[in-house]
Amino acid sequence: MTWTFAFSAPAAVETELVGGKGANLAILTQRGFPVPPGFVVGADAYRAFVRAAGDLLDRVESFSFDDPTALVAEAAELRAQLHRVALPAEVAAAIRAGLAGFPAEAAFSVRSSSTFEDLASAAFAGQHDTFLNVIGADAILDRVRDCFASLWQDRAIAYRRRQGFGQREATMAVVVQSMVRCEVAGVGFTVNPVSGALDEMLVNANYGLGESVVSGEGEVDQYVLAKDGTLLSSRIGRKTRRVRCAEQGSEEVEIDDAESALPCLTEARLGELADLMRRVEAAYQFPQDIEWGFDAAGLHLLQSRPVTSIPARWTRDESAERFPNAITPLAWDMVEEGFHRSLNHSFRLMGYPPFAGKWFGIHGHYIYGNQNAVELYGARAPFKITSLADLEAQLPTIRERFAWVQSLPMEWSRDLDRYLLGIGEFMAEPLADKDLRGVWDYVLKVNRLGSDYFLPNIAISITQRTLYKVLLGLLSMLAGGAEAGAQLFDDLMAHCETKTGVINKELYGLARDIRADAALHALVDARPSRELSSGDGLAGHPRFAARFEKFLADHGHRETDFDPYHPTWREAPWVVLDNLRLMAAAPPAEEPEDKEHALRRRQLQAEIALFAKLPAALHFFMHELLRLARAYTTLDDVEHYQTTRLTLPLRRGLAELGHRLARRDVVAEPMDVFFCRYEALDAAIRADDAARWDRLAEAVRAEKAAYLADRAAPPAWVLGEAAATEAGAGDLTGLPGSPGQAEGEVYLVHSPDDFANFPKGAVLVARTTNPAWTPLFYSACAVVTESGGPLSHGAVTAREMGIPAVMAVHGILAAVSNGQRLRVDGRAGRVTVID
C-alpha cells in the first residue's frame, strides 16, 4: 500500500488518491511550475486511520442534522475523540520517510485536501483545517491527524447531508509542503471575477503570507491587468497588518505607517506574476484562481484551482435558439433542474470543472443565457495547432484526452432503450384511478425520466460544435485560407443522415401525393387545415388519410414549441397540413433521392481531393475527425427528436392534473396548470388545504396575465440595454448562415399559427426555427433569424435548400415589419432594408 505520494509521482495527479489540492500541486510540479516541494499523505492513509478509530464514526448517522446547535456539539465531540487516535504505525513511518529528504529544521504547511470533487471546489474552501510553519516530524504527524479529523467539522457534515453525499464516502488526503516565508503574497484570477471581463486578470496582494488576503479581513492592494500584463488600474489599500511565520504557526503583526500606503508589488514582480498566471491558464486551458508568494528567492506558485463562478451577463445569444419564445413558469421550473444536472454531468465527462452559477435564467418569461459562463466554458479551442507537424506530434495526447468523444454516441444509444421503454410505460399507465397526489407523482416521475435521459445532452451539443470548429480550422490551414476552408468544410459535410432529413422526405412524399391528386389539392387549398384535420375531413381520400395518420403516429411527438404548454403535431395536425399546403403549392423540387446522391458525390469528391494532399500520418486522424463530425451531427439531431417524446406523457399527466385543479376552481382551464410555480404547486398538493389552494389560484391568474403581456412584447437582447428601434433604410448585420443573395418581402413568423399565410417568395424572419418549420423553407426566398449560427437548424436547412440565410441579427423582429423589402446576403451576413 502506498501511503504518501511525492508531487513528482505519476499517481499524485489522481484526485481520488490525493484530493483536489494535492492533485493540482502534483500537476503543476510535473509541468515545471515553481511549486514549493512536498508530498501528499493519501486517502488510503485516512482510511487506515478510520479503521484504527474503530466504531467512532458509526454515531454520525444518528447526528442531529435538523438541530444546528446540537450538530455543532456532536461534531466537536467526535473530533475530540479522533484527536486521541494515533496514526497507524505504517502511515507514520511513511510520513517520516517523506520528511527525510528535507532538513530537520525545515518548516512546512500542512493542508487538508478533500477527495470529493464538490468539497474540493472553491465554494467549499476553508471548511477543513490548514496549519502553517509546522516544524519537526512529531508536530507534522499531529497536524496530519488534525486534518483527518477536520473532515468532521459540523459545516462539512451539514454540507454533505444537503448535497446527498454519504457521510462515510468522504475521505481526506493531506498536503505536506515546504513553507515559503513570503515577503509579499496573495491571489490572482486569470479572468476578472468582479466585473466578469474575460480579457482581464485581477491580483490582490499584501505583505507577508497570503492568509491575510484570503481571509478578507483588511485592506489589500488590487491590480487589474490586461492579458498581456499591461496594468489597467490599481487601488493601493492602506494595509494595516501582515501575517508572518511564528513558532509552530503564524502571527499577525502591524505594518508601519510608512510602508502601509506603498504598493507591495514592484512593477517587475507584477510583470513576473502576470506571466505566471498566463502560463498556468494555458496549461489547464481554463481560467484559474491561483495563490502565489514572493520570497527572497523569487516567485512561488502555492495553489491553483479553476474559476467556476463569474458575474452573469444575461443575453439571448445562447438561449434564443433553444428557447425562442416566452415560456410558462412550470415548464421552466421542471426543465431548469434537469438542464443544470446535464451541464455539470457533461462538464465532468469533458474534463471541465463544475460550474457553480446559473447558465440560464428566466426574466420576463423569456430565457436568457449567462454569456460570461458560455464564453468561460465554451469559447476555448480544445487544443492549439500551429502546423500539420504540430498536429502529428500532439496525436497521442489528443487520442488519450478525447477518448470519451468516440464512446459517448454508443453510451447514449445504450441508454436510449431504457428511456423509450419508460415513455411507453408512462403512456400506458392509467391515470383516472389516481388521486391528486398520485397524478402529481406521475408527472414528477416522467420529468425525472427526461432529466436522466438528458444528462449527456450538453456534452453532445458542445462536442458537435467543437468538432466543427476543429475541422474548419484544419481545413482552412490545408486550403490556405478561411474562405477556401469554409467551402471545403461545406463539401465534406454536404450530407449527414438525420432524423429531420427522414421526416422531410416523408413530408415531401405527402406533398407530392397532394399535387398528384387534383381533387385533394383543391380540397387542401380550399378548406382551413383545422377543419380538414378534424373528424372525417380527409375521408374522401382514404389512401392519403392513412399515410397522413401513419406520419402522425410516427412523428406526432414533434413539438410546435419548446414549451410543452403548446401542443404537439399529434394534437395539432393542422400545423402539418399547413406545411403540406405550402409544399404542394411550391414548384416541384428535385427528388430527395436525386439530391442526396448529388450531395454524396460532392462529399466523396471532396474527400478524395483532401486525402490526396494530406500527409499519410494524418489520414487516420482525419478519417476519424470527419466520421465524428458527421456522427455528432446525426446524434445531436436524433437526440433532440427523441427528447421531444417526453412531451407526450408530460402533457398527459399535466392535463389530468389540470382537470383536477379546474374542478377545484384553482385554474380556469386545465392547461393553466402551466402557470403554477413548481414549489407552490408541490406544497399545495402535499398540504391540500383551502388557504393554499386559494393563494395558488390567485398566483396562477397573475402569472398567466404577466405571461401573456410578456409574450406580446419582444424581449431585450441583453438585459439592461435599450430595445431595438424601428429600422429605416440601411444594413443590419449578423452571422453568415447560408451563401447567396435574395430580395423579398418580410414575413414575420412568431409561431406555427403564422404558417398558413406565409406568402411564396417571402423572406422568413423569426426568432429561430426548428425542424417542425422546415416546410416553410420550400416557400421562402431567404431566412433571417435573431439567434443561432452556422450550425443552427435554420442555417443547415437553408444550405440544403440553396437559399441565403443570415443568423443572429439581434432585434430583427422589432426592427422590420411585414411588407418591408429586404436584401439578404448570406455570405456576408448582411441584411439590407430596401424600403
C-alpha positions in Angstrom: 0.0 0.0 0.0 1.3 3.5 -0.9 0.6 5.9 1.9 2.4 9.0 0.6 3.0 10.5 -2.8 5.7 13.0 -3.8 4.4 15.8 -6.0 6.6 14.3 -8.8 5.0 10.8 -8.6 2.8 9.9 -11.6 0.0 8.7 -9.4 -0.1 12.0 -7.5 -2.3 13.6 -10.2 -5.2 11.3 -9.3 -7.8 13.2 -7.2 -9.2 10.0 -5.7 -5.8 9.2 -4.2 -4.6 12.7 -3.1 -7.6 15.0 -3.2 -8.1 18.1 -5.3 -5.5 20.3 -3.8 -2.8 17.6 -3.8 -3.6 16.6 -7.4 -3.3 20.2 -8.6 0.1 20.7 -6.9 1.3 17.5 -8.5 0.1 18.6 -12.0 1.8 22.0 -11.6 5.0 20.4 -10.3 5.2 18.0 -13.2 4.6 20.7 -15.7 7.6 22.7 -14.4 5.9 25.5 -12.4 7.7 26.9 -9.4 5.8 24.9 -6.7 7.5 24.5 -3.3 8.4 20.8 -2.9 6.4 18.4 -0.8 4.3 15.3 -0.7 0.7 14.2 -0.1 -0.5 11.8 2.6 -3.0 9.9 0.6 -6.6 9.0 1.1 -5.7 5.4 1.9 -3.8 6.7 4.9 -7.0 8.3 6.1 -8.9 5.1 5.6 -6.3 3.3 7.8 -6.7 6.0 10.4 -10.5 5.4 10.4 -10.0 1.7 10.8 -7.8 2.5 13.8 -10.6 4.6 15.2 -12.9 1.6 15.5 -16.6 2.4 15.7 -16.2 6.1 16.4 -17.8 7.1 13.1 -20.8 4.8 13.5 -22.6 7.5 15.5 -22.6 10.0 12.6 -25.8 8.7 11.0 -27.7 9.4 14.2 -26.4 13.0 14.5 -29.0 15.8 14.9 -28.9 17.1 11.3 -32.0 19.3 11.9 -30.7 20.9 15.0 -27.6 23.1 14.1 -26.7 23.8 17.8 -26.7 20.1 18.7 -24.8 19.2 15.5 -22.0 21.6 16.4 -21.6 19.9 19.8 -21.8 16.3 18.4 -19.2 17.1 15.7 -16.9 18.7 18.2 -17.1 15.7 20.5 -16.4 13.3 17.5 -13.3 15.4 16.5 -12.0 15.4 20.1 -12.2 11.6 20.2 -10.5 11.4 16.8 -7.7 13.7 18.0 -6.9 11.0 20.6 -6.5 8.2 18.0 -2.9 7.6 17.0 -1.9 7.4 13.3 -1.3 3.8 12.3 2.4 3.0 12.6 2.9 2.2 8.9 1.3 5.6 8.0 3.5 7.5 10.5 6.6 5.7 9.1 5.7 6.7 5.6 5.3 10.3 6.6 8.7 10.3 8.4 10.3 8.8 5.3 8.8 11.6 3.2 10.3 14.2 5.5 13.7 12.5 5.4 14.7 14.4 2.2 14.3 17.7 4.0 16.5 19.4 6.6 15.4 18.6 10.2 14.6 22.2 10.9 12.6 22.7 7.7 9.1 24.3 8.1 6.0 23.0 6.4 2.4 23.9 5.7 0.0 21.1 6.4 -3.2 21.4 4.5 -6.3 19.3 4.1 -7.1 18.0 0.6 -10.6 16.6 0.1 -11.1 13.8 -2.4 -14.7 14.8 -3.0 -14.8 16.9 -6.2 -17.5 19.1 -4.9 -15.8 19.6 -1.5 -12.5 20.4 -3.2 -14.1 23.3 -5.0 -13.5 27.0 -4.2 -17.1 27.2 -2.8 -16.0 24.8 0.0 -12.6 26.3 0.6 -11.7 26.9 4.2 -14.1 24.3 5.6 -11.2 21.9 6.5 -8.0 22.7 8.5 -4.7 24.2 7.4 -1.6 24.6 9.6 1.4 26.9 8.8 5.0 26.8 9.7 4.9 23.3 11.3 8.4 22.1 12.3 9.5 18.6 13.3 8.2 15.2 12.4 6.2 14.7 15.6 4.4 18.0 15.1 3.7 17.2 11.5 2.2 13.8 12.5 -0.1 15.6 14.9 -1.2 18.1 12.3 -1.9 15.4 9.7 -4.2 13.7 12.3 -5.9 17.1 12.9 -6.6 17.5 9.2 -8.1 14.0 9.1 -10.4 14.9 12.0 -11.4 18.2 10.3 -13.4 16.2 7.8 -15.9 16.0 10.6 -16.4 19.8 11.0 -20.1 20.4 11.5 -20.2 22.6 8.4 -18.7 19.8 6.3 -21.1 17.3 7.8 -24.1 19.5 7.0 -22.9 20.2 3.5 -22.6 16.6 2.7 -26.0 16.0 4.0 -27.5 18.8 1.9 -25.8 17.5 -1.2 -26.9 13.9 -0.7 -23.4 12.5 -0.2 -22.9 9.6 2.1 -21.0 10.7 5.2 -18.7 7.7 5.2 -18.0 8.1 1.5 -15.9 11.3 2.1 -12.2 10.8 2.5 -9.3 13.2 3.2 -5.7 13.5 1.9 -3.2 15.9 3.5 -0.6 18.1 1.7 2.7 18.5 3.4 4.6 21.3 1.6 7.7 23.3 2.2 6.8 26.6 3.9 7.6 29.8 2.0 8.4 32.7 4.2 6.7 35.2 1.9 7.7 38.9 1.7 4.5 39.5 -0.4 1.7 37.1 -1.2 -1.8 37.0 -2.5 -4.2 35.6 -5.0 -4.6 36.1 -8.7 -7.5 35.4 -11.1 -6.8 34.9 -14.8 -10.3 36.4 -15.5 -11.9 39.3 -13.6 -14.3 37.7 -11.1 -15.6 41.2 -10.1 -16.5 42.7 -13.5 -16.9 39.4 -15.4 -14.4 40.6 -18.0 -12.7 37.5 -19.5 -9.9 39.6 -21.1 -8.7 40.9 -17.7 -6.8 39.5 -14.8 -7.2 40.5 -11.2 -4.5 40.4 -8.4 -4.9 41.0 -4.7 -1.7 41.3 -2.7 -0.4 42.1 0.8 2.9 41.9 2.7 3.7 38.6 4.4 1.8 35.3 4.0 -1.2 35.1 1.7 -3.6 34.3 4.6 -4.2 38.0 5.2 -5.5 38.3 1.6 -7.6 35.1 1.6 -9.3 36.0 4.9 -10.5 39.3 3.6 -10.2 40.9 7.0 -8.3 44.0 5.9 -7.4 46.3 3.0 -5.1 44.9 0.3 -3.6 46.1 -2.9 -5.7 45.4 -6.0 -4.4 45.3 -9.6 -6.4 44.9 -12.8 -4.2 43.7 -15.7 -4.8 43.1 -19.4 -4.0 39.5 -20.6 -0.6 40.8 -21.9 0.3 42.1 -18.4 -0.5 45.8 -19.1 -1.7 47.5 -15.9 -5.2 48.8 -16.5 -5.9 50.1 -13.0 -4.8 49.7 -9.4 -6.1 50.5 -5.9 -3.4 50.6 -3.2 -5.0 49.8 0.1 -3.9 51.1 3.5 -2.6 47.8 4.7 -2.5 47.6 8.5 -1.5 44.0 9.3 0.6 41.3 7.8 0.7 37.5 8.6 4.2 36.1 9.2 5.7 32.8 10.3 5.9 32.2 14.1 6.9 29.2 16.2 4.7 26.2 15.1 2.3 28.6 13.4 1.8 32.1 12.3 1.0 35.5 13.8 -0.3 38.9 12.8 1.8 42.0 13.2 1.2 45.6 12.4 2.6 47.3 9.3 4.2 50.6 10.0 2.6 53.7 8.5 5.4 54.5 6.1 5.1 51.1 4.4 1.3 50.8 4.7 0.3 53.0 1.8 3.0 51.9 -0.6 2.4 49.3 -3.3 3.6 45.9 -2.1 4.4 44.7 -5.6 7.0 46.3 -7.8 6.4 46.7 -11.5 8.9 43.9 -12.2 7.3 41.5 -9.8 3.8 42.3 -11.1 5.0 41.5 -14.6 6.5 38.2 -13.5 3.3 37.3 -11.7 1.2 38.2 -14.8 3.4 35.9 -16.9 2.9 33.0 -14.4 -0.8 33.5 -14.4 -1.0 33.3 -18.2 1.1 30.2 -18.3 -1.0 28.4 -15.6 -4.2 29.2 -17.5 -2.6 27.9 -20.7 -1.5 24.7 -19.0 -5.1 24.0 -17.8 -6.8 25.5 -20.8 -9.2 27.1 -18.4 -9.2 30.2 -16.2 -7.5 29.8 -12.9 -7.6 31.2 -9.4 -4.0 31.0 -8.0 -2.3 31.5 -4.7 1.2 32.9 -5.0 4.1 34.3 -2.9 7.4 36.1 -3.4 10.3 35.4 -1.0 14.0 36.4 -1.4 14.5 33.5 -3.9 11.7 34.6 -6.2 8.1 33.8 -7.1 6.4 30.6 -5.9 3.1 29.1 -7.1 1.3 27.8 -4.0 -2.0 26.6 -5.4 -4.3 26.8 -8.5 -7.9 25.9 -8.9 -10.4 26.6 -11.7 -12.6 29.6 -11.7 -16.1 28.2 -11.6 -18.2 31.3 -10.7 -18.2 34.6 -12.5 -20.7 37.5 -12.6 -23.5 36.8 -15.0 -24.1 38.8 -18.2 -27.6 37.9 -19.3 -28.1 37.8 -23.1 -30.2 36.0 -25.6 -27.1 34.9 -27.6 -27.0 31.4 -26.1 -30.7 31.0 -25.3 -32.7 32.3 -28.2 -32.3 29.3 -30.4 -33.2 26.8 -27.7 -35.9 28.9 -26.1 -37.1 31.4 -28.7 -40.5 32.3 -27.2 -41.9 33.1 -23.8 -42.0 30.1 -21.6 -44.5 29.2 -18.9 -43.3 29.1 -15.2 -44.0 25.4 -14.5 -42.3 24.3 -17.7 -39.1 26.2 -16.9 -39.1 25.1 -13.2 -39.2 21.5 -14.4 -36.6 22.0 -17.2 -34.1 24.1 -15.2 -33.1 21.4 -12.7 -32.6 18.8 -15.4 -30.6 21.2 -17.6 -28.2 22.1 -14.8 -27.8 18.4 -13.9 -26.9 17.8 -17.6 -24.5 20.8 -17.5 -22.3 19.5 -14.7 -22.6 15.9 -15.8 -21.4 16.9 -19.2 -18.6 19.1 -17.8 -17.3 16.1 -15.7 -17.4 13.9 -18.8 -15.5 16.5 -20.8 -12.9 17.1 -18.1 -14.1 20.6 -17.2 -14.6 21.8 -13.6 -18.2 22.0 -12.3 -20.0 25.3 -12.8 -21.2 27.0 -9.6 -23.6 29.5 -11.0 -26.6 29.6 -13.3 -26.2 29.0 -17.0 -29.7 30.0 -17.9 -32.2 32.3 -16.0 -35.7 33.4 -16.7 -36.5 37.1 -16.9 -40.0 38.3 -18.0 -40.9 34.8 -19.1 -38.0 34.7 -21.6 -34.9 32.6 -21.1 -31.5 34.3 -21.0 -28.1 32.8 -21.1 -25.2 33.7 -18.9 -22.9 34.8 -21.7 -19.9 35.1 -19.4 -20.3 31.4 -18.4 -20.8 30.4 -22.1 -17.5 32.1 -23.0 -15.8 30.8 -19.9 -16.5 27.2 -20.8 -17.4 27.1 -24.5 -15.3 29.6 -26.3 -11.9 27.8 -25.9 -10.3 25.6 -28.5 -9.7 22.0 -27.1 -6.1 22.2 -28.3 -3.9 24.6 -30.3 -2.4 23.5 -33.7 0.1 25.7 -35.5 1.0 23.4 -38.3 0.4 19.8 -39.6 3.7 18.7 -38.0 2.4 20.1 -34.7 -0.8 18.2 -35.1 1.1 15.0 -35.8 3.2 15.5 -32.6 0.1 16.0 -30.5 -1.9 13.0 -31.8 -1.1 10.6 -28.8 -2.2 13.3 -26.3 -5.4 14.0 -28.3 -6.3 10.3 -28.6 -5.9 9.9 -24.8 -7.6 13.1 -23.7 -10.6 12.8 -26.0 -11.3 9.0 -26.0 -14.7 9.8 -24.5 -15.7 11.5 -27.7 -15.6 8.2 -29.5 -17.5 6.3 -26.8 -20.3 8.8 -26.0 -22.5 8.0 -29.0 -22.5 4.3 -28.1 -23.3 5.1 -24.5 -26.2 7.3 -25.5 -27.6 4.6 -27.8 -27.4 2.2 -24.9 -29.3 4.5 -22.5 -31.9 5.4 -25.2 -33.6 2.0 -24.9 -34.3 2.5 -21.2 -35.7 5.9 -21.9 -38.0 4.8 -24.7 -39.3 1.8 -22.6 -40.0 4.3 -19.9 -42.0 6.5 -22.2 -44.1 3.5 -23.4 -44.8 2.5 -19.8 -45.9 6.0 -18.8 -48.2 6.3 -21.8 -49.9 3.0 -20.9 -50.2 3.8 -17.1 -53.8 4.6 -16.1 -54.3 8.0 -14.5 -58.1 8.1 -13.9 -57.9 5.9 -10.7 -55.1 8.0 -9.1 -55.7 10.7 -6.5 -54.3 14.2 -6.9 -51.1 13.3 -5.2 -50.8 10.2 -7.4 -51.1 12.2 -10.6 -48.5 14.7 -9.4 -46.1 11.9 -8.5 -46.7 10.5 -12.1 -45.7 13.9 -13.5 -42.6 14.0 -11.3 -41.5 10.5 -12.4 -41.9 11.5 -16.1 -39.8 14.6 -15.5 -37.2 12.5 -13.8 -37.0 10.1 -16.7 -36.4 13.0 -19.0 -33.8 14.6 -16.7 -31.9 11.3 -16.6 -32.0 10.8 -20.3 -30.9 14.4 -20.9 -27.7 14.1 -18.9 -25.2 13.9 -21.8 -27.2 16.5 -23.9 -24.8 19.4 -23.2 -21.8 17.3 -23.9 -23.3 16.2 -27.3 -24.1 19.8 -28.3 -20.7 21.2 -27.2 -18.8 18.4 -28.8 -20.6 18.8 -32.2 -19.7 22.5 -32.1 -16.1 21.8 -31.1 -15.7 19.1 -33.8 -16.9 21.6 -36.4 -14.5 24.2 -35.1 -11.5 21.9 -35.2 -12.4 20.5 -38.6 -12.9 24.0 -40.1 -9.6 25.2 -38.6 -7.6 22.3 -40.0 -9.3 22.7 -43.4 -8.5 26.4 -43.5 -4.9 25.6 -42.8 -4.8 23.0 -45.6 -6.7 25.1 -48.1 -4.7 28.2 -47.5 -7.4 30.5 -46.1 -10.7 30.8 -44.3 -12.9 31.1 -47.3 -11.4 28.1 -49.1 -11.5 26.2 -45.9 -15.2 27.0 -45.4 -16.0 25.8 -48.9 -14.1 22.5 -48.3 -15.9 22.1 -45.0 -19.3 22.6 -46.7 -18.4 20.0 -49.3 -17.2 17.4 -46.8 -20.3 17.9 -44.6 -22.7 18.1 -47.5 -24.7 15.1 -46.4 -25.3 13.6 -43.0 -28.1 11.2 -42.2 -30.5 12.9 -39.8 -34.0 12.2 -38.4 -35.0 15.6 -39.7 -33.9 14.6 -43.2 -36.1 11.4 -42.9 -39.1 13.5 -41.8 -38.6 16.0 -44.6 -38.6 13.1 -47.2 -41.8 11.9 -45.8 -43.3 15.4 -45.9 -42.1 15.7 -49.5 -43.8 12.5 -50.3 -47.1 13.6 -48.8 -46.9 16.9 -50.6 -46.2 15.1 -53.9 -49.4 13.0 -53.2 -51.4 16.2 -52.8 -50.0 17.7 -56.1 -50.7 14.4 -58.0 -54.4 14.4 -56.9 -56.2 17.4 -58.3 -59.3 16.9 -56.1 -57.2 16.5 -53.0 -55.1 19.5 -53.9 -58.2 21.6 -54.4 -59.6 20.4 -51.1 -56.4 21.2 -49.1 -56.3 24.7 -50.8 -60.0 25.4 -50.1 -60.6 24.3 -46.6 -58.9 25.5 -43.4 -56.4 23.0 -42.1 -58.0 22.9 -38.6 -61.3 21.9 -40.2 -59.7 19.4 -42.6 -57.7 17.6 -39.9 -60.6 17.0 -37.6 -63.3 14.4 -37.9 -63.7 13.0 -41.4 -62.2 15.9 -43.3 -60.0 13.6 -45.3 -62.4 10.7 -45.6 -62.8 11.2 -49.3 -59.1 10.4 -49.8 -58.5 7.3 -47.7 -55.0 6.5 -49.2 -53.7 9.9 -48.3 -55.5 9.9 -44.9 -53.9 6.6 -44.0 -50.4 7.9 -44.9 -51.0 11.1 -43.0 -52.2 9.2 -40.0 -49.1 7.0 -40.2 -46.9 10.1 -40.3 -48.5 11.5 -37.2 -48.3 8.1 -35.4 -44.5 8.0 -36.2 -43.6 11.7 -35.6 -46.6 13.2 -33.8 -44.5 13.9 -30.7 -42.7 16.7 -32.7 -43.1 20.0 -30.8 -44.7 23.1 -32.2 -42.7 25.0 -29.5 -40.1 24.0 -26.9 -42.6 24.7 -24.1 -44.8 21.6 -23.5 -47.6 24.0 -22.8 -48.1 24.1 -26.6 -49.5 21.0 -28.4 -47.5 18.5 -30.4 -48.1 17.6 -34.1 -50.3 14.8 -32.9 -52.5 17.2 -31.0 -52.3 20.0 -33.7 -52.2 18.1 -37.0 -53.4 21.3 -38.8 -49.8 22.6 -38.4 -48.6 19.7 -40.5 -51.3 20.3 -43.1 -50.5 24.0 -43.3 -46.9 23.0 -44.1 -48.0 20.5 -46.7 -50.2 23.1 -48.4 -47.2 25.3 -48.8 -45.0 22.5 -50.1 -47.7 21.4 -52.6 -48.0 24.9 -53.9 -44.3 25.3 -54.5 -42.8 24.2 -57.8 -41.8 20.5 -57.7 -38.3 20.4 -56.2 -35.6 18.0 -57.1 -36.4 14.5 -55.9 -34.9 13.9 -52.4 -33.2 10.7 -53.6 -31.5 12.5 -56.6 -30.5 15.4 -54.4 -29.0 13.0 -51.8 -27.0 11.2 -54.4 -25.6 14.5 -55.7 -24.6 15.6 -52.2 -22.9 12.2 -51.6 -20.9 12.6 -54.9 -19.9 16.1 -53.9 -18.8 14.8 -50.5 -16.8 11.9 -51.9 -15.0 14.1 -54.5 -14.0 16.5 -51.7 -12.7 13.6 -49.6 -10.6 12.3 -52.4 -9.1 15.7 -53.1 -8.4 16.2 -49.3 -6.6 12.9 -48.7 -4.6 13.3 -51.8 -2.7 16.3 -50.3 -2.8 15.2 -46.6 0.3 13.6 -45.1 -0.2 9.8 -44.7 0.5 10.0 -41.0 -2.7 12.1 -40.6 -5.0 10.0 -42.7 -6.5 8.0 -39.8 -6.9 11.1 -37.6 -8.7 13.0 -40.4 -10.9 9.9 -41.2 -11.9 9.8 -37.5 -12.5 13.6 -37.3 -14.8 13.5 -40.4 -16.6 10.4 -39.1 -17.1 12.0 -35.7 -18.2 15.4 -37.1 -20.9 13.6 -39.2 -21.8 11.2 -36.4 -22.4 14.0 -33.9 -24.4 15.9 -36.5 -26.7 12.9 -36.7 -26.6 12.4 -32.9 -27.4 16.0 -32.0 -30.5 15.8 -34.3 -31.8 12.4 -33.2 -31.2 13.2 -29.5 -33.5 16.3 -29.9 -36.0 14.2 -31.8 -36.1 11.6 -29.0 -36.2 14.3 -26.3 -39.5 15.6 -27.6 -41.1 12.2 -27.0 -41.2 13.2 -23.3 -43.8 15.9 -24.2 -46.5 13.2 -24.7 -46.6 11.7 -21.2 -45.7 15.1 -19.6 -48.7 16.8 -21.2 -50.8 13.8 -20.5 -50.0 14.0 -16.8 -50.3 17.7 -16.5 -53.6 17.8 -18.4 -55.0 15.3 -16.0 -53.7 17.4 -13.1 -55.2 20.5 -14.7 -58.6 18.9 -15.0 -58.5 18.1 -11.2 -57.5 21.6 -10.4 -60.1 23.1 -12.7 -62.8 21.2 -10.7 -61.4 22.8 -7.6 -61.5 26.3 -9.3 -57.8 26.6 -8.9 -57.3 27.1 -12.6 -59.8 28.4 -15.2 -58.9 25.8 -17.8 -56.8 22.6 -17.4 -53.6 23.7 -19.2 -53.4 26.8 -16.9 -51.6 24.4 -14.6 -48.5 25.5 -16.6 -48.8 28.9 -14.8 -48.2 27.4 -11.4 -44.7 27.7 -9.9 -43.3 24.3 -9.0 -42.7 24.9 -5.3 -46.1 26.4 -4.8 -47.9 23.6 -6.6 -46.0 20.9 -4.8 -46.6 22.5 -1.4 -50.4 22.9 -2.2 -50.8 19.3 -3.3 -48.9 18.0 -0.2 -50.8 20.2 2.2 -54.2 20.0 0.4 -55.8 22.9 2.4 -58.2 25.5 1.2 -56.0 28.5 2.1 -53.0 27.2 0.0 -55.3 26.5 -3.0 -56.8 30.0 -2.8 -53.3 31.5 -2.8 -52.2 29.3 -5.7 -55.3 30.2 -7.7 -54.5 33.9 -7.3 -50.9 33.3 -8.3 -51.9 31.4 -11.4 -54.1 34.3 -12.6 -51.3 36.8 -12.0 -48.7 34.6 -13.7 -50.9 34.0 -16.8 -51.6 37.7 -17.2 -47.9 38.5 -16.9 -47.0 35.7 -19.4 -49.5 37.0 -22.0 -48.2 40.5 -21.6 -44.5 39.4 -21.9 -45.3 37.2 -24.9 -46.7 40.1 -26.8 -43.5 42.2 -26.4 -40.1 41.4 -27.9 -37.5 40.6 -25.3 -34.5 42.8 -24.9 -31.4 41.0 -26.3 -29.2 42.0 -23.5 -30.7 42.7 -20.1 -30.1 46.4 -19.2 -29.8 47.5 -22.8 -32.3 49.5 -24.7 -34.7 47.7 -27.1 -34.2 47.8 -30.8 -35.8 50.7 -32.7 -37.7 50.5 -35.9 -35.4 50.3 -38.9 -35.2 52.6 -41.8 -33.1 52.1 -44.9 -29.7 50.6 -44.1 -27.9 47.5 -43.1 -28.4 45.0 -40.2 -25.6 42.6 -39.5 -25.5 39.0 -38.2 -23.6 35.8 -38.9 -23.4 34.1 -42.3 -25.6 31.1 -42.4 -26.1 30.1 -46.0 -24.4 31.7 -49.0 -26.3 33.6 -51.7 -28.3 36.7 -52.2 -32.1 37.3 -52.4 -34.6 40.0 -52.2 -38.2 39.7 -50.9 -40.9 41.0 -48.7 -40.6 40.4 -45.0 -42.9 37.9 -43.4 -42.6 37.6 -39.6 -43.2 34.1 -38.2 -43.8 34.0 -34.4 -45.4 30.6 -34.2 -46.9 27.8 -36.3 -50.1 29.9 -36.3 -48.4 32.1 -38.9 -47.6 29.2 -41.2 -50.8 29.1 -43.2 -50.5 32.6 -44.5 -46.8 32.5 -45.4 -46.5 34.1 -48.9 -44.5 32.3 -51.5 -41.1 34.0 -52.2 -41.1 35.9 -48.9 -38.1 36.4 -46.5 -38.7 34.2 -43.5 -37.9 36.3 -40.4 -38.2 34.6 -37.0 -36.5 34.4 -33.6 -35.3 31.0 -34.6 -36.6 27.9 -36.4 -36.8 24.2 -35.5 -37.2 21.1 -37.6 -41.0 21.4 -37.5 -40.6 24.6 -39.5 -38.7 23.0 -42.4 -41.5 23.1 -44.9 -41.6 26.9 -44.8 -38.1 26.9 -46.4 -39.7 25.5 -49.6 -41.6 28.7 -50.0 -39.1 31.2 -48.6 -36.5 33.1 -50.8 -34.3 33.7 -47.7 -34.1 33.2 -44.0 -33.2 35.7 -41.2 -33.2 34.8 -37.5 -32.5 36.6 -34.3 -30.5 33.7 -32.9 -28.3 30.8 -34.0 -25.3 30.4 -36.1 -23.8 28.3 -39.0 -24.7 25.1 -37.1 -28.3 26.0 -36.2 -31.3 24.4 -37.8 -32.2 27.4 -39.9 -28.7 27.7 -41.4 -28.3 24.0 -42.1 -31.7 23.7 -43.7 -31.2 26.9 -45.8 -27.9 25.5 -47.1 -29.7 22.2 -48.1 -32.4 24.2 -49.8 -29.9 26.5 -51.5 -31.4 29.8 -50.2 -29.4 32.5 -48.4 -29.6 32.8 -44.6 -28.3 35.3 -42.0 -28.4 34.3 -38.4 -28.1 36.2 -35.1 -29.5 39.5 -36.3 -30.3 40.9 -32.9 -33.6 42.7 -32.6 -34.7 41.9 -36.2 -38.3 41.1 -35.2 -38.6 44.6 -33.7 -36.6 46.3 -36.5 -38.7 45.2 -39.5 -42.4 44.6 -40.2 -44.4 42.7 -42.7 -44.4 44.1 -46.2 -41.0 45.8 -46.0 -38.5 44.6 -48.6 -35.1 43.1 -47.6 -32.0 42.2 -49.4 -30.3 39.2 -47.7 -26.6 38.5 -48.3 -25.9 35.1 -46.7 -22.2 35.0 -47.4 -21.6 38.5 -45.9 -24.0 38.0 -43.0 -25.8 41.3 -44.0 -29.4 42.2 -44.3 -30.3 45.5 -46.1 -33.7 47.2 -45.5 -34.6 48.4 -49.0 -37.9 50.1 -48.1 
